[in-house]
Amino acid sequence: MKKASIILHSGDLDKAYSALIIGNGALAMGLEATLFFTFWGLERLKKGKLDKAKLCRRNLFGLGRWIMKKKMKKANLASLEKLLKNYKELGGKIIACEMTMEIMGIRKEDLREEIIDEYGAVGTFINEAKESKINLFI
Amino acid sequence: MHSDIKVDCINQICPIPLVETRKALRKAKEGQVVEVIGTHPASKKEIPMAVKSLGFKLLKIEEREKGFWRIFIKKIREEEE
């Protein structure tokens, strides 16, 4: 089966949306999908932190984020939580970066362990990526 | 047209119509028809693309009222887990 592998390196709100939308899209079109959360991206896997991200640009101390959230709500864009739930329901895989956990002092119990399929470093990701038709770094 | 499973995606935008269609097709049994109703213009183009990619059969796309579409899909084979 064809596969898509996505690295989420950024902790920004807009980039988390991109990663989850593309992941869901791949699954919906019949591909397998793997999301590798690393560096600032791993912040989004901490308990209660998925929706707490800032915008990568024009955040304006939270004002930009507030305006963007209003626009997203008006357009009826799904929340990150809903996208994540759909992603898991359609069989999407989530890998948490072990190296980031060591550097940043993040413990397994800080993360949402129930949605993480695997803990691994670069080798784990390359193993997924080498079999993937689509490889993205976000 | 007859359908076994109905999916309401009215006012839902990308990627929800695609995702809900996929969820319904996973639940459907071989030979059943899934009907998706929606308003998002890109999804009207992309759901047929997903159906082709999944290897199922697109039966019909209709838009009786402007901006309000219905897509009928037949699950013509079982999926391996």
Backbone of each chain as ProteinMPNN parsed JSONL, in Angstrom:
{"seq_chain_A": "MKKASIILHSGDLDKAYSALIIGNGALAMGLEATLFFTFWGLERLKKGKLDKAKLCRRNLFGLGRWIMKKKMKKANLASLEKLLKNYKELGGKIIACEMTMEIMGIRKEDLREEIIDEYGAVGTFINEAKESKINLFI", "coords_chain_A": {"N_chain_A": [[0.839, -1.21, 0.0], [0.432, 2.286, -0.704], [2.129, 5.07, 0.886], [2.283, 7.886, 3.149], [4.591, 10.017, 4.706], [5.102, 12.238, 7.309], [6.945, 14.805, 8.787], [6.529, 16.622, 11.661], [7.965, 19.367, 12.639], [7.724, 21.89, 13.526], [6.192, 23.9, 16.081], [4.071, 25.486, 15.635], [0.676, 26.701, 15.347], [-0.649, 26.888, 12.799], [0.958, 25.205, 11.29], [0.662, 22.767, 12.517], [-1.961, 22.307, 11.851], [-1.657, 22.027, 9.02], [-0.131, 19.643, 8.888], [-1.881, 17.752, 10.063], [-4.138, 17.954, 8.424], [-3.137, 17.153, 5.934], [-2.305, 14.581, 6.605], [-4.785, 13.376, 7.273], [-6.026, 13.641, 4.783], [-4.435, 11.985, 3.175], [-4.981, 9.461, 4.338], [-7.721, 9.343, 3.844], [-7.723, 9.07, 1.13], [-6.902, 6.549, 0.807], [-4.272, 5.895, 1.402], [-1.547, 4.853, 3.569], [-0.547, 6.506, 6.604], [1.994, 8.291, 8.355], [2.871, 10.212, 11.114], [5.464, 12.08, 12.349], [6.447, 13.396, 15.249], [8.536, 15.944, 16.206], [11.167, 17.935, 17.805], [9.956, 21.221, 18.207], [7.51, 20.508, 17.411], [6.837, 18.316, 18.923], [5.882, 19.38, 21.265], [3.183, 19.687, 20.81], [2.133, 17.251, 21.313], [2.062, 17.032, 23.973], [0.182, 16.667, 27.012], [-2.893, 18.329, 26.838], [-1.91, 20.381, 25.193], [-2.315, 20.609, 22.466], [-4.05, 22.453, 21.155], [-2.963, 24.805, 21.972], [-1.126, 26.265, 20.567], [0.927, 28.838, 18.966], [0.606, 31.218, 16.24], [2.66, 31.024, 13.273], [3.346, 33.341, 11.963], [2.522, 36.815, 12.28], [1.441, 36.68, 14.845], [1.149, 38.535, 16.84], [1.3, 38.933, 19.712], [-0.699, 37.159, 20.503], [-3.053, 38.271, 19.564], [-3.302, 38.02, 16.795], [-3.582, 35.294, 16.633], [-6.006, 34.983, 17.894], [-7.718, 36.323, 16.097], [-7.344, 34.702, 13.849], [-8.366, 32.279, 14.798], [-11.03, 32.962, 15.054], [-11.704, 33.379, 12.383], [-11.296, 30.804, 11.401], [-13.255, 29.442, 12.777], [-15.533, 30.633, 11.764], [-15.407, 29.799, 9.128], [-15.918, 27.216, 9.571], [-13.909, 25.347, 10.034], [-12.479, 22.3, 11.053], [-11.541, 21.464, 14.443], [-8.209, 21.071, 15.838], [-8.173, 18.933, 17.586], [-10.352, 17.408, 16.682], [-9.453, 16.74, 14.147], [-7.246, 15.208, 14.821], [-8.48, 13.087, 16.127], [-9.968, 11.941, 14.044], [-7.836, 11.241, 12.413], [-6.573, 9.213, 13.903], [-8.668, 7.402, 14.037], [-8.922, 6.6, 11.392], [-6.73, 5.048, 11.187], [-4.197, 6.217, 11.222], [-0.696, 6.634, 11.942], [1.314, 7.504, 14.775], [4.405, 8.798, 15.689], [6.58, 9.528, 18.319], [9.344, 11.617, 18.875], [12.197, 10.326, 20.285], [14.691, 11.379, 20.749], [14.251, 14.124, 20.942], [12.757, 14.081, 23.271], [14.708, 13.384, 25.13], [16.508, 15.572, 24.938], [14.883, 17.784, 25.608], [13.961, 17.053, 28.032], [11.542, 15.661, 28.3], [9.112, 13.52, 29.58], [7.582, 10.269, 29.136], [5.132, 10.225, 30.44], [4.387, 12.867, 30.291], [3.348, 13.14, 27.841], [0.675, 12.413, 25.47], [0.123, 9.407, 25.8], [-1.699, 7.501, 24.961], [-2.295, 7.939, 22.322], [-0.007, 7.634, 20.932], [1.856, 5.616, 18.808], [4.41, 4.676, 18.593], [7.76, 5.1, 19.877], [10.601, 6.715, 18.783], [13.71, 7.393, 17.001], [15.723, 8.99, 14.491], [16.279, 6.764, 12.832], [13.969, 5.193, 12.964], [12.18, 6.9, 11.723], [13.318, 7.107, 9.118], [13.031, 4.504, 8.268], [10.27, 4.397, 7.894], [9.983, 6.456, 6.014], [11.438, 5.628, 3.777], [9.839, 3.883, 2.485], [7.801, 5.394, 1.613], [5.67, 7.224, -0.621], [5.093, 9.84, -0.453], [6.767, 12.359, 1.184], [7.093, 14.605, 3.726], [8.259, 17.617, 5.285], [7.467, 19.58, 7.885]], "CA_chain_A": [[0.0, 0.0, 0.0], [1.176, 3.55, -0.734], [2.246, 5.654, 2.211], [2.743, 9.27, 3.307], [5.288, 10.25, 5.979], [5.176, 13.673, 7.559], [7.636, 15.238, 10.0], [6.086, 17.909, 12.196], [9.099, 19.91, 13.379], [7.281, 23.172, 14.061], [5.146, 23.86, 17.111], [3.063, 26.503, 15.321], [-0.719, 26.284, 15.142], [-0.951, 26.722, 11.369], [1.704, 24.06, 10.746], [0.006, 21.565, 13.06], [-3.133, 22.123, 10.971], [-1.202, 21.476, 7.733], [0.278, 18.244, 9.053], [-3.04, 16.884, 10.329], [-5.017, 17.943, 7.249], [-2.508, 16.308, 4.909], [-2.381, 13.202, 7.109], [-6.165, 12.906, 7.083], [-6.269, 13.544, 3.338], [-3.764, 10.776, 2.682], [-5.751, 8.302, 4.814], [-9.018, 9.342, 3.164], [-7.525, 8.632, -0.248], [-6.511, 5.138, 0.794], [-2.856, 5.687, 1.701], [-1.187, 4.798, 4.987], [0.081, 7.765, 6.986], [2.78, 8.347, 9.582], [3.239, 11.56, 11.57], [6.603, 12.019, 13.259], [6.475, 14.655, 16.011], [9.88, 16.17, 16.71], [11.472, 19.291, 18.282], [8.835, 22.017, 18.724], [6.294, 19.775, 17.059], [6.515, 17.379, 20.008], [5.077, 20.149, 22.236], [1.762, 19.506, 20.498], [1.688, 15.936, 21.821], [1.957, 17.084, 25.43], [-1.21, 16.69, 27.478], [-3.559, 19.634, 26.864], [-1.163, 21.413, 24.47], [-2.523, 20.593, 21.012], [-4.709, 23.675, 20.691], [-2.376, 25.968, 22.638], [-0.015, 26.768, 19.764], [0.889, 30.192, 18.4], [0.749, 31.292, 14.78], [4.062, 31.217, 12.935], [3.5, 34.752, 11.597], [1.448, 37.741, 12.677], [0.791, 36.235, 16.078], [0.835, 39.811, 17.515], [1.074, 38.65, 21.142], [-1.948, 36.423, 20.724], [-4.19, 38.89, 18.874], [-3.388, 37.384, 15.47], [-4.083, 33.941, 16.868], [-7.43, 35.135, 18.216], [-8.402, 36.659, 14.843], [-7.304, 33.509, 13.0], [-9.299, 31.295, 15.355], [-12.376, 33.419, 14.698], [-11.881, 33.113, 10.946], [-11.391, 29.346, 11.235], [-14.549, 29.035, 13.296], [-16.532, 31.127, 10.819], [-15.336, 28.936, 7.941], [-16.268, 25.881, 10.05], [-12.756, 24.446, 9.988], [-12.462, 21.367, 12.193], [-10.502, 21.74, 15.44], [-7.074, 20.141, 15.784], [-8.579, 17.72, 18.31], [-11.216, 16.602, 15.815], [-8.6, 16.197, 13.082], [-6.422, 14.158, 15.419], [-9.361, 11.953, 16.406], [-10.217, 11.309, 12.748], [-6.569, 10.667, 11.947], [-6.385, 7.939, 14.605], [-9.769, 6.497, 13.685], [-8.648, 6.041, 10.066], [-5.541, 4.188, 11.249], [-2.943, 6.974, 11.118], [0.312, 6.261, 12.937], [2.023, 8.625, 15.388], [5.692, 8.477, 16.319], [7.16, 10.621, 19.113], [10.808, 11.603, 18.749], [12.854, 10.026, 21.559], [15.825, 12.275, 20.928], [13.69, 15.379, 21.45], [12.364, 13.847, 24.663], [15.931, 13.444, 25.943], [17.037, 16.943, 24.951], [13.976, 18.723, 26.27], [13.568, 16.513, 29.326], [10.121, 15.301, 28.287], [8.885, 12.125, 29.961], [6.42, 9.65, 28.475], [3.879, 10.596, 31.114], [4.008, 14.238, 29.906], [2.74, 13.056, 26.508], [-0.592, 11.661, 25.373], [0.622, 8.081, 25.432], [-2.744, 6.661, 24.37], [-2.39, 8.12, 20.856], [1.325, 7.425, 20.342], [2.039, 4.215, 18.43], [5.802, 4.26, 18.687], [8.751, 6.094, 20.249], [11.783, 6.381, 18.011], [14.531, 8.507, 16.538], [15.827, 9.152, 13.035], [16.22, 5.469, 12.149], [12.554, 4.797, 12.877], [11.544, 7.714, 10.692], [13.837, 6.739, 7.789], [12.392, 3.229, 7.947], [8.937, 4.724, 7.368], [10.097, 7.353, 4.861], [11.987, 4.968, 2.593], [8.753, 3.164, 1.813], [6.698, 6.331, 1.362], [5.61, 7.974, -1.876], [5.02, 11.251, -0.077], [7.556, 12.665, 2.379], [7.028, 16.051, 3.97], [8.87, 18.187, 6.494], [6.68, 20.783, 8.159]], "C_chain_A": [[0.875, 1.262, 0.0], [1.14, 4.222, 0.638], [2.698, 7.109, 2.159], [3.401, 9.405, 4.67], [5.503, 11.741, 6.154], [5.93, 13.926, 8.854], [7.002, 16.552, 10.435], [7.18, 18.405, 13.133], [8.692, 21.191, 14.102], [6.199, 22.995, 15.126], [4.005, 24.821, 16.813], [1.698, 25.917, 15.003], [-1.014, 25.959, 13.676], [-0.256, 25.494, 10.787], [1.133, 22.74, 11.278], [-1.245, 21.253, 12.227], [-2.715, 21.478, 9.653], [-0.898, 19.994, 7.857], [-0.935, 17.333, 9.227], [-4.007, 16.836, 9.148], [-4.439, 17.032, 6.175], [-2.562, 14.831, 5.326], [-3.764, 12.61, 6.914], [-6.485, 12.713, 5.605], [-5.66, 12.276, 2.762], [-4.561, 9.528, 3.08], [-7.072, 8.189, 4.064], [-8.888, 8.848, 1.737], [-6.939, 7.231, -0.324], [-5.039, 4.877, 1.019], [-2.701, 5.394, 3.198], [-0.539, 6.123, 5.33], [0.828, 7.628, 8.303], [3.112, 9.798, 9.89], [4.329, 11.425, 12.624], [6.719, 13.368, 13.962], [7.857, 14.853, 16.613], [10.095, 17.645, 17.059], [10.231, 20.034, 18.759], [7.501, 21.344, 18.419], [5.857, 18.844, 18.177], [5.718, 18.052, 21.133], [3.584, 19.865, 22.063], [1.227, 18.15, 20.965], [1.625, 15.902, 23.343], [0.492, 17.193, 25.82], [-1.748, 18.125, 27.494], [-2.908, 20.725, 26.042], [-1.47, 21.511, 22.978], [-3.065, 21.917, 20.492], [-4.052, 24.953, 21.216], [-1.266, 26.648, 21.823], [-0.21, 28.216, 19.324], [0.922, 30.101, 16.879], [2.217, 31.513, 14.443], [4.326, 32.67, 12.532], [2.301, 35.552, 12.072], [0.701, 37.253, 13.924], [0.363, 37.44, 16.925], [0.436, 39.605, 18.986], [-0.289, 37.999, 21.409], [-3.153, 37.009, 19.995], [-4.412, 38.236, 17.502], [-3.994, 35.989, 15.573], [-5.596, 33.978, 17.11], [-8.24, 35.414, 16.946], [-8.482, 35.422, 13.936], [-8.298, 32.458, 13.49], [-10.739, 31.662, 15.02], [-12.691, 33.113, 13.237], [-12.09, 31.615, 10.699], [-12.771, 28.854, 11.675], [-15.662, 29.427, 12.329], [-16.585, 30.23, 9.57], [-15.711, 27.487, 8.277], [-15.136, 24.874, 9.884], [-12.76, 23.581, 11.252], [-11.344, 21.744, 13.167], [-9.363, 20.731, 15.281], [-7.422, 18.828, 16.487], [-9.422, 16.797, 17.426], [-10.401, 15.961, 14.688], [-7.745, 15.044, 13.605], [-7.246, 12.893, 15.669], [-9.655, 11.189, 15.105], [-8.976, 10.591, 12.23], [-6.339, 9.294, 12.587], [-7.444, 6.912, 14.193], [-9.541, 5.837, 12.324], [-7.331, 5.253, 10.021], [-4.221, 4.901, 11.066], [-1.997, 6.649, 12.269], [1.007, 7.513, 13.479], [3.3, 8.136, 16.062], [6.169, 9.714, 17.079], [8.673, 10.491, 19.081], [11.462, 11.444, 20.121], [14.014, 10.963, 21.843], [15.353, 13.623, 21.479], [13.313, 15.235, 22.919], [13.576, 13.938, 25.591], [16.442, 14.877, 26.071], [16.173, 17.87, 25.802], [13.504, 18.228, 27.64], [12.08, 16.194, 29.411], [9.983, 13.818, 28.627], [7.65, 11.587, 29.24], [5.115, 10.109, 29.107], [3.467, 12.049, 30.865], [3.212, 14.221, 28.605], [1.436, 12.261, 26.541], [-0.285, 10.257, 24.864], [-0.405, 7.236, 24.685], [-2.853, 6.832, 22.852], [-1.054, 7.88, 20.156], [1.536, 5.935, 20.057], [3.454, 3.734, 18.701], [6.663, 5.419, 19.171], [10.014, 5.736, 19.479], [12.532, 7.612, 17.586], [14.635, 8.448, 15.013], [15.71, 7.819, 12.277], [14.794, 4.989, 11.936], [11.858, 5.581, 11.768], [12.0, 7.301, 9.296], [13.219, 5.417, 7.33], [10.997, 3.434, 7.349], [9.072, 5.47, 6.04], [10.567, 6.623, 3.613], [10.92, 4.192, 1.82], [7.613, 4.093, 1.403], [6.825, 7.041, 0.021], [5.651, 9.465, -1.594], [5.79, 11.446, 1.214], [7.584, 14.168, 2.589], [7.68, 16.428, 5.288], [8.181, 19.515, 6.762], [7.17, 21.456, 9.432]], "O_chain_A": [[1.931, 1.291, 0.632], [0.242, 3.975, 1.443], [3.409, 7.515, 1.239], [2.846, 8.965, 5.677], [6.019, 12.42, 5.266], [5.61, 13.347, 9.892], [6.945, 17.499, 9.65], [7.311, 17.935, 14.264], [9.241, 21.531, 15.15], [5.399, 22.061, 15.072], [3.083, 24.969, 17.615], [1.572, 24.813, 14.475], [-1.555, 24.901, 13.356], [-0.796, 24.822, 9.909], [1.125, 21.729, 10.576], [-1.544, 20.094, 11.94], [-3.329, 20.507, 9.21], [-1.344, 19.186, 7.042], [-1.01, 16.269, 8.612], [-4.626, 15.803, 8.894], [-5.16, 16.234, 5.575], [-2.829, 13.951, 4.507], [-3.905, 11.48, 6.448], [-7.135, 11.74, 5.224], [-6.287, 11.579, 1.964], [-4.787, 8.644, 2.254], [-7.497, 7.095, 3.692], [-9.828, 8.274, 1.187], [-6.528, 6.78, -1.393], [-4.586, 3.746, 0.846], [-3.607, 5.654, 3.989], [-0.027, 6.805, 4.441], [0.379, 6.957, 9.232], [3.583, 10.53, 9.019], [4.156, 10.758, 13.644], [7.052, 14.371, 13.331], [8.309, 14.047, 17.426], [9.307, 18.503, 16.661], [9.517, 19.535, 19.629], [6.498, 21.586, 19.091], [4.664, 18.604, 18.366], [4.976, 17.392, 21.86], [2.828, 19.81, 23.033], [0.016, 17.933, 21.005], [1.205, 14.911, 23.941], [-0.33, 17.73, 25.078], [-1.142, 19.019, 28.084], [-3.295, 21.887, 26.159], [-0.948, 22.393, 22.295], [-2.577, 22.438, 19.489], [-4.526, 26.055, 20.94], [-0.552, 27.507, 22.34], [-1.321, 28.745, 19.308], [1.225, 29.053, 16.308], [2.947, 32.119, 15.227], [5.429, 33.172, 12.743], [1.205, 35.018, 12.24], [-0.517, 37.401, 14.03], [-0.643, 37.387, 17.632], [-0.624, 40.049, 19.428], [-0.934, 38.269, 22.422], [-4.164, 36.329, 19.824], [-5.541, 37.943, 17.108], [-4.792, 35.565, 14.738], [-6.351, 33.143, 16.613], [-9.302, 34.83, 16.736], [-9.52, 35.129, 13.344], [-8.988, 31.826, 12.69], [-11.565, 30.793, 14.739], [-13.783, 32.655, 12.898], [-12.938, 31.213, 9.902], [-13.371, 27.982, 11.047], [-16.604, 28.668, 12.102], [-17.657, 29.945, 9.035], [-15.809, 26.64, 7.389], [-15.375, 23.695, 9.626], [-13.008, 24.062, 12.357], [-10.317, 22.284, 12.756], [-9.532, 19.676, 14.67], [-7.02, 17.75, 16.047], [-9.238, 15.58, 17.418], [-10.622, 14.806, 14.321], [-7.547, 14.039, 12.922], [-6.775, 11.776, 15.451], [-9.598, 9.96, 15.067], [-9.054, 9.49, 11.685], [-5.962, 8.337, 11.91], [-7.157, 5.727, 14.026], [-9.906, 4.68, 12.114], [-6.878, 4.845, 8.951], [-3.212, 4.256, 10.78], [-2.42, 6.422, 13.402], [1.257, 8.463, 12.738], [3.291, 7.212, 16.876], [6.16, 10.82, 16.539], [9.219, 9.399, 19.24], [11.314, 12.294, 20.999], [14.296, 11.304, 22.992], [15.981, 14.191, 22.373], [13.522, 16.151, 23.716], [13.493, 14.489, 26.688], [16.767, 15.338, 27.165], [16.683, 18.642, 26.614], [12.738, 18.909, 28.323], [11.438, 16.417, 30.437], [10.653, 12.971, 28.036], [6.791, 12.348, 28.795], [4.125, 10.352, 28.417], [2.342, 12.436, 31.182], [2.489, 15.17, 28.299], [1.14, 11.545, 27.498], [-0.414, 9.959, 23.676], [-0.049, 6.371, 23.884], [-3.429, 5.984, 22.17], [-0.978, 7.919, 18.928], [1.41, 5.099, 20.952], [3.684, 2.562, 18.998], [6.349, 6.582, 18.915], [10.456, 4.588, 19.512], [12.069, 8.737, 17.776], [13.75, 7.924, 14.337], [15.108, 7.764, 11.204], [14.45, 4.454, 10.883], [11.073, 5.04, 10.99], [11.179, 7.159, 8.39], [12.921, 5.238, 6.149], [10.599, 2.733, 6.419], [8.377, 5.167, 5.07], [10.144, 6.956, 2.506], [11.094, 3.887, 0.64], [6.583, 3.638, 0.905], [7.916, 7.406, -0.415], [6.171, 10.251, -2.386], [5.513, 10.79, 2.218], [8.046, 14.914, 1.726], [7.658, 15.675, 6.262], [8.291, 20.456, 5.975], [6.631, 22.489, 9.831]]}, "seq_chain_B": "MHSDIKVDCINQICPIPLVETRKALRKAKEGQVVEVIGTHPASKKEIPMAVKSLGFKLLKIEEREKGFWRIFIKKIREEEE", "coords_chain_B": {"N_chain_B": [[-31.991, 7.719, -6.128], [-31.078, 4.649, -4.582], [-29.605, 4.312, -1.334], [-27.409, 2.907, 1.149], [-25.983, 3.911, 3.271], [-25.93, 7.123, 4.604], [-24.184, 10.202, 4.413], [-23.821, 13.228, 5.93], [-22.471, 16.17, 4.963], [-22.922, 18.832, 4.916], [-22.075, 22.227, 4.88], [-19.562, 21.604, 5.866], [-16.028, 21.889, 5.664], [-12.889, 21.285, 3.885], [-10.668, 19.068, 5.578], [-12.887, 17.506, 6.087], [-15.247, 16.459, 4.596], [-13.985, 14.561, 2.879], [-12.801, 12.866, 4.761], [-15.009, 11.953, 6.263], [-16.372, 10.602, 4.26], [-14.559, 8.572, 3.734], [-14.596, 7.244, 6.2], [-17.224, 6.285, 6.215], [-17.149, 4.568, 4.02], [-15.426, 2.666, 4.941], [-16.95, 1.48, 6.897], [-19.051, 0.448, 5.417], [-20.487, -2.481, 3.824], [-19.469, -4.926, 1.389], [-20.849, -4.22, -1.767], [-22.675, -2.385, -0.849], [-24.175, 0.947, -0.969], [-22.928, 4.198, -0.599], [-23.99, 7.4, 0.237], [-23.119, 10.722, -0.147], [-23.687, 13.945, 1.01], [-23.185, 17.357, 0.381], [-21.689, 20.718, 0.544], [-19.302, 21.926, 0.068], [-17.217, 23.119, -2.437], [-14.655, 22.155, -3.427], [-14.561, 19.577, -2.418], [-16.423, 18.226, -3.897], [-15.11, 17.74, -6.229], [-12.969, 16.306, -5.262], [-13.757, 14.065, -3.769], [-14.593, 12.152, -5.737], [-11.998, 11.68, -6.764], [-10.756, 10.445, -4.598], [-12.341, 8.156, -4.433], [-11.653, 6.83, -6.767], [-8.941, 6.385, -6.264], [-9.195, 4.66, -4.114], [-10.292, 2.511, -5.306], [-13.024, 1.995, -5.576], [-16.476, 2.233, -6.781], [-17.727, 4.963, -8.543], [-20.943, 6.017, -8.669], [-22.733, 8.099, -9.251], [-22.931, 11.677, -9.634], [-24.687, 14.375, -8.495], [-26.205, 17.61, -8.82], [-28.672, 19.164, -7.972], [-29.658, 21.522, -6.86], [-27.936, 24.612, -7.033], [-24.651, 24.523, -5.795], [-25.113, 22.559, -3.945], [-24.48, 19.409, -3.509], [-24.663, 15.857, -4.31], [-23.221, 12.712, -3.888], [-22.868, 9.449, -5.044], [-21.594, 6.352, -4.086], [-20.349, 3.127, -4.713], [-19.388, 0.368, -2.794], [-17.37, -1.818, -4.068], [-15.723, -3.878, -3.445], [-14.363, -5.85, -0.758], [-12.228, -4.628, 1.868], [-8.832, -5.29, 2.693], [-7.608, -5.743, 5.963]], "CA_chain_B": [[-31.139, 6.533, -6.098], [-31.029, 3.988, -3.278], [-28.32, 4.266, -0.645], [-27.45, 2.184, 2.421], [-25.415, 4.774, 4.306], [-25.947, 8.543, 4.227], [-23.214, 11.032, 5.119], [-24.187, 14.637, 5.788], [-21.3, 17.048, 5.098], [-23.351, 20.193, 4.598], [-21.308, 23.29, 5.568], [-18.243, 21.139, 6.316], [-14.984, 22.177, 4.678], [-11.709, 20.428, 3.807], [-10.76, 17.787, 4.876], [-13.929, 16.683, 6.717], [-16.046, 15.615, 3.684], [-13.173, 13.413, 2.441], [-12.596, 11.977, 5.91], [-16.289, 11.306, 6.596], [-16.635, 9.651, 3.171], [-13.678, 7.415, 3.954], [-15.095, 6.51, 7.368], [-18.448, 5.571, 5.818], [-16.78, 3.47, 3.112], [-14.828, 1.603, 5.764], [-18.039, 0.792, 7.611], [-19.952, -0.202, 4.459], [-20.155, -3.847, 3.412], [-19.34, -5.074, -0.061], [-22.116, -4.11, -2.494], [-23.513, -1.291, -0.337], [-24.012, 2.263, -1.587], [-22.767, 5.325, 0.325], [-24.408, 8.67, -0.345], [-22.537, 11.865, 0.557], [-24.32, 15.216, 0.674], [-22.334, 18.432, 0.876], [-21.728, 22.04, -0.081], [-17.932, 22.404, -0.17], [-16.981, 22.872, -3.873], [-13.469, 21.34, -3.701], [-14.833, 18.181, -2.071], [-17.187, 17.625, -5.003], [-14.1, 17.253, -7.182], [-11.956, 15.437, -4.647], [-14.311, 12.773, -3.339], [-14.405, 11.196, -6.846], [-10.58, 11.314, -6.861], [-10.508, 9.475, -3.527], [-13.046, 6.909, -4.786], [-10.82, 6.174, -7.779], [-7.728, 5.947, -5.58], [-9.554, 3.541, -3.23], [-10.729, 1.387, -6.137], [-14.465, 1.766, -5.489], [-17.168, 2.683, -7.99], [-18.508, 6.195, -8.472], [-22.178, 5.742, -9.404], [-23.43, 9.296, -9.724], [-22.765, 12.965, -8.945], [-25.777, 15.252, -8.932], [-26.295, 18.926, -8.186], [-30.003, 19.65, -8.361], [-29.615, 22.947, -6.521], [-26.564, 25.102, -7.164], [-23.851, 24.521, -4.569], [-25.593, 21.521, -3.048], [-24.233, 18.208, -4.313], [-24.845, 14.503, -3.771], [-22.349, 11.757, -4.585], [-23.188, 8.045, -4.717], [-20.417, 5.49, -4.261], [-20.588, 1.716, -4.387], [-18.226, -0.382, -2.314], [-17.443, -3.002, -4.931], [-14.866, -4.966, -2.947], [-14.006, -5.746, 0.651], [-10.861, -4.158, 2.053], [-8.031, -6.087, 3.621], [-7.295, -4.917, 7.159]], "C_chain_B": [[-31.062, 5.963, -4.679], [-29.635, 4.13, -2.65], [-28.482, 3.569, 0.706], [-26.953, 3.04, 3.578], [-25.426, 6.206, 3.79], [-24.941, 9.318, 5.075], [-23.553, 12.493, 4.857], [-22.967, 15.519, 6.035], [-21.665, 18.484, 4.738], [-22.636, 21.19, 5.513], [-19.967, 22.832, 6.149], [-17.227, 21.456, 5.232], [-13.845, 21.174, 4.796], [-11.076, 20.243, 5.181], [-11.937, 16.922, 5.343], [-14.781, 15.868, 5.721], [-15.29, 14.375, 3.185], [-13.063, 12.382, 3.56], [-13.888, 11.221, 6.258], [-16.684, 10.285, 5.523], [-15.823, 8.374, 3.383], [-14.174, 6.569, 5.127], [-16.329, 5.674, 7.0], [-18.115, 4.383, 4.914], [-16.107, 2.322, 3.865], [-15.899, 0.784, 6.463], [-18.91, -0.028, 6.664], [-19.497, -1.627, 4.151], [-20.085, -3.887, 1.891], [-20.724, -5.014, -0.717], [-23.0, -2.963, -2.018], [-23.172, 0.052, -0.993], [-23.948, 3.339, -0.496], [-23.153, 6.605, -0.411], [-23.83, 9.809, 0.502], [-23.216, 13.137, 0.066], [-23.443, 16.331, 1.21], [-22.447, 19.713, 0.087], [-20.333, 22.558, -0.444], [-17.525, 22.085, -1.617], [-15.78, 21.965, -4.161], [-13.742, 19.857, -3.434], [-15.622, 17.468, -3.174], [-16.239, 17.071, -6.067], [-13.253, 16.158, -6.562], [-12.494, 14.109, -4.145], [-14.227, 11.761, -4.492], [-12.947, 10.765, -7.027], [-10.235, 10.257, -5.814], [-11.14, 8.124, -3.865], [-12.221, 6.108, -5.791], [-9.569, 5.583, -7.118], [-7.99, 4.727, -4.679], [-10.016, 2.319, -4.015], [-12.196, 1.023, -5.978], [-15.153, 2.379, -6.712], [-18.004, 3.942, -7.735], [-19.767, 5.982, -9.311], [-22.752, 7.012, -10.03], [-23.022, 10.53, -8.919], [-23.93, 13.828, -9.406], [-25.764, 16.562, -8.155], [-27.611, 19.552, -8.642], [-30.141, 21.139, -8.064], [-28.171, 23.389, -6.601], [-25.856, 25.107, -5.807], [-24.233, 23.444, -3.566], [-25.5, 20.193, -3.792], [-24.461, 16.915, -3.523], [-23.953, 13.564, -4.571], [-22.696, 10.343, -4.104], [-22.001, 7.154, -5.063], [-20.784, 4.061, -3.884], [-19.296, 1.054, -3.929], [-18.214, -1.717, -3.044], [-16.522, -4.135, -4.48], [-14.626, -4.753, -1.455], [-12.566, -5.26, 0.753], [-10.12, -5.114, 2.962], [-7.641, -5.172, 4.773], [-5.822, -4.596, 7.241]], "O_chain_B": [[-30.99, 6.71, -3.703], [-28.621, 4.075, -3.346], [-29.543, 3.629, 1.326], [-27.426, 2.92, 4.708], [-24.984, 6.473, 2.673], [-24.852, 9.125, 6.287], [-23.571, 12.942, 3.711], [-22.48, 15.615, 7.162], [-20.811, 19.258, 4.307], [-22.593, 21.029, 6.733], [-19.308, 23.599, 6.852], [-17.507, 21.317, 4.041], [-13.835, 20.325, 5.688], [-10.958, 21.23, 5.907], [-11.984, 15.732, 5.032], [-15.021, 14.687, 5.971], [-15.859, 13.288, 3.079], [-13.212, 11.182, 3.334], [-13.867, 10.017, 6.511], [-17.256, 9.239, 5.83], [-16.325, 7.26, 3.232], [-14.174, 5.34, 5.063], [-16.464, 4.522, 7.412], [-18.725, 3.32, 5.029], [-16.209, 1.16, 3.472], [-15.783, -0.433, 6.606], [-19.445, -1.068, 7.048], [-18.309, -1.948, 4.204], [-20.58, -2.993, 1.205], [-21.656, -5.681, -0.27], [-23.963, -2.6, -2.694], [-22.068, 0.268, -1.492], [-24.789, 3.387, 0.402], [-22.704, 6.858, -1.53], [-24.028, 9.852, 1.716], [-23.311, 13.379, -1.138], [-22.999, 16.276, 2.357], [-23.184, 19.802, -0.894], [-20.209, 23.531, -1.188], [-17.487, 20.914, -1.996], [-15.857, 21.101, -5.035], [-13.222, 18.988, -4.134], [-15.497, 16.257, -3.355], [-16.53, 16.066, -6.716], [-12.864, 15.202, -7.234], [-11.757, 13.124, -4.099], [-13.829, 10.619, -4.263], [-12.681, 9.622, -7.399], [-9.517, 9.298, -6.097], [-10.547, 7.074, -3.613], [-12.101, 4.887, -5.69], [-9.193, 4.44, -7.376], [-7.119, 3.874, -4.507], [-10.12, 1.223, -3.465], [-12.582, -0.122, -6.215], [-14.497, 2.97, -7.57], [-18.857, 3.982, -6.848], [-19.679, 5.788, -10.524], [-23.196, 7.01, -11.178], [-22.798, 10.461, -7.711], [-24.132, 13.99, -10.61], [-25.365, 16.612, -6.991], [-27.648, 20.359, -9.571], [-30.656, 21.912, -8.873], [-27.27, 22.62, -6.269], [-26.376, 25.615, -4.814], [-23.719, 23.43, -2.448], [-26.359, 19.888, -4.62], [-24.455, 16.881, -2.292], [-23.935, 13.62, -5.8], [-22.799, 10.09, -2.904], [-21.474, 7.194, -6.175], [-21.44, 3.818, -2.872], [-18.256, 1.16, -4.579], [-18.951, -2.636, -2.688], [-16.537, -5.221, -5.06], [-14.68, -3.629, -0.955], [-11.774, -5.458, -0.168], [-10.699, -5.681, 3.889], [-7.378, -3.985, 4.583], [-5.389, -3.918, 8.173]]}, "name": "protein", "num_of_chains": 2, "seq": "MKKASIILHSGDLDKAYSALIIGNGALAMGLEATLFFTFWGLERLKKGKLDKAKLCRRNLFGLGRWIMKKKMKKANLASLEKLLKNYKELGGKIIACEMTMEIMGIRKEDLREEIIDEYGAVGTFINEAKESKINLFIMHSDIKVDCINQICPIPLVETRKALRKAKEGQVVEVIGTHPASKKEIPMAVKSLGFKLLKIEEREKGFWRIFIKKIREEEE"}
